[in-house]
């Protein structure tokens, strides 16, 4: 039987392994990360290490029995007031687990370790459906009202192309005109009809820990 995995605090030495994991799960567009590895590393360092909150819940990583880093959850601690009472809140971000290892307990162990922290309130921002189910499985609740995004479409054709890039299954017509020109013409003719678009966004979950 192999050695058990473990959850521990995220450290400086983990940054490159975490960014590599993140880029495998969320591949960058147009080689953005390859052209800016230092900026990618700096993001994780600034957001999850150099936070200035020494008494907060640290970000966490999960290592398997062989020491391979296969999971990460970032945290940001903030002081808040709830019904006039001061509380400590944690917002989580970039909750990721190696796709080939999601059958393990890595995600569950990260969530349990996070919720065992000193905070009074835990918010999971922009969770995927898989992550949402995990949070609900450990006692979280989904804030449906805050899970909606809206957009006012000023250039409908450009908006349609942007959605196509995000959703490859959508087919955009080849109109044979410069996009800026088509967008300008279209916006003058159909702005009223498509002025507001509402579409689902990743769920946001809330967990009161005590």
N, C-alpha and C positions, 0 to 999 in steps of 0.2 A: 504494500500500500504506500502510495507516494506521500510526501510531506504535505501538511495542510498549508493553505494560503494564509495570508495575514493582511490586516488593514493597519496602516500607519500614517503619520502626518506627512504631507507633501513637503519636500525639501528642494533646495536649490539644485542638487545633483539630479533630480528627477525631471527637470524641465525639458531637456531634449527628448527623453523617452515619452513624456506626455504629449508633446507637440507632434511627435512622429505618430503616436496612436491616434491623436485627434485628426491629423491630415489623412490617415487611412480611412477613418469613418466618414469624415466630411472633406472629400477631395477638393482642393482649391481650384478656382477658375483660372484658366490661362496661366498656370504655373505661378500663381501669386506667391505661394509660400516658398517655392524654390528661389524666387527672386528676392525674398525678404525674410530669410530664416531668422535673422537677428531680431527683426520686428515681431515675428511670431513668438519667439522666446520671450521678448520683452513684455508682450501682452500678458502671458501667464505669470511672469515674475511680478509685474506691477499689480495685476488684479488679485493674485492669490498668495503672494508672499510679502511684498512691501506694502502692507495694508495699513499699518499704524495702529492696529487693534491687537495688542499683545494678549488681552484676556479673552479673545474670541475663540470660536470653534475653528480649528485649522482646516484647510483643505486636506483631502484624504486621497491616498492611492491604495490599490490592492495589488499585492504581489502573490503569484502562485508559489507552490512549494519549491520551484526551481529558481525563485527570485526574479521571474519575468514580470514586468509591470503590465497588467492587463486591464486595469480599471482606474478611474479618476473621478472625483467630484470636487468642484471648486466651491469655496464658500466666501461670503462677504458679510462681516458682522457689523451691525448698526444698532445704536441706542434709539429706542422709540418710546412712545407713550400710548397705552391702550386703556381707554376709559379713565384717563388721568393717572394711571399707574405706570411708572417707568419699567420697561422691559428690555431685554436683549433679544434682538432678532437676527436671524441668519438667512440670507438669500443664497440659494445654490445655483450653480451654472456649470455648463460643460460636463454634465454627468455622462460619462462614456465607459463602455466596456468593449474589449476586443470582440468583434463579431463572432469569431470562431469559438469563443469561450463563454458565450452567453448562457450556455446550459449549466455553467458552474454557479456557485453561490456568490460570485464576486459582486454583482449588483446588489443583492439582498444584504450582504455583509457590509457594504459601503453605506447603504441606507440606514441600517440598524446602528452602525457606529456613529453616523452623523446625528441621528436622533437621540443618541445617548449623551450628547454634548451638553454644555451648560446653558444653552440658549432657552428662552421661553417660547419663541415662535420661530418656525422654519417655513420659508417660502421657496418653492421650487419653480423657477421661472422658465417658461417656454419648454415644457417637457413634451417629448414625442408621445405617441399613444402607448408605446411599450413602457417608457419611463413612467407615464401617468399610471398605468396599471400596477407598476411596482410600488409607487408611492401609496396608492390606495390600498395595496395589499398590506402595508405596514401601518395603516391607520390614517393616511392622509385623505383630504377631500378636494375635489376639483372645483375651482371658482369659475363656473361657466361664463358668467357675465364678463369677466376680465379676460376671457379666452377668445375674444373677437377683435379683429383688426378691421379698419375701414380705410378706404382710400377715395379721394376725390380725383376722378380721372380728367385731366386737362388735355392730354394728348392720347386719345383712345388707341390709335394704331401702335404707337410706341409702347403703350401699356400692354397691348395684346402680344407684341413681340417679346416683352420682358417676361410675361407669364409663360410664353412658349419656351423660353430658355430654362425657366424653373421647372416646367412640366413638359417634358419632351413628347408626351402623348398628344399634346395639342398641336394642331397643324395650322400654320399661319400662311395666308395667301401670298404668292409672289406677285406683287403689284407692279414691279419694274420701275418704281419711282424712288427717289431719295426719301428715306424715312422721315426726315424733318419736314419735307414738303408735304407728304401725305398727311402727317400728323397735324400740320397747321391747317390744311384744308378740312380735314375731318373734324377737328375741334371746333371749327366755326359752324359746322352743319349739324352735329349731333351732340353737342355739349349737354343740352338740356336732358336728352334721353339717357345719357350714361354718366351723369355728373357724379353719382355716388355709387361705389361698388363695395359690397360687404362680402367677405369670404372667411372661412375658418382659419384660425391660427393655432399654433401649438398650445396645448393646454397649460394652464398654470395651476399648480396645486398648493394648498395651504395646510400646514400641520401645526397645531398647538401642542407643544410638548409638555407644558405644565401650567 
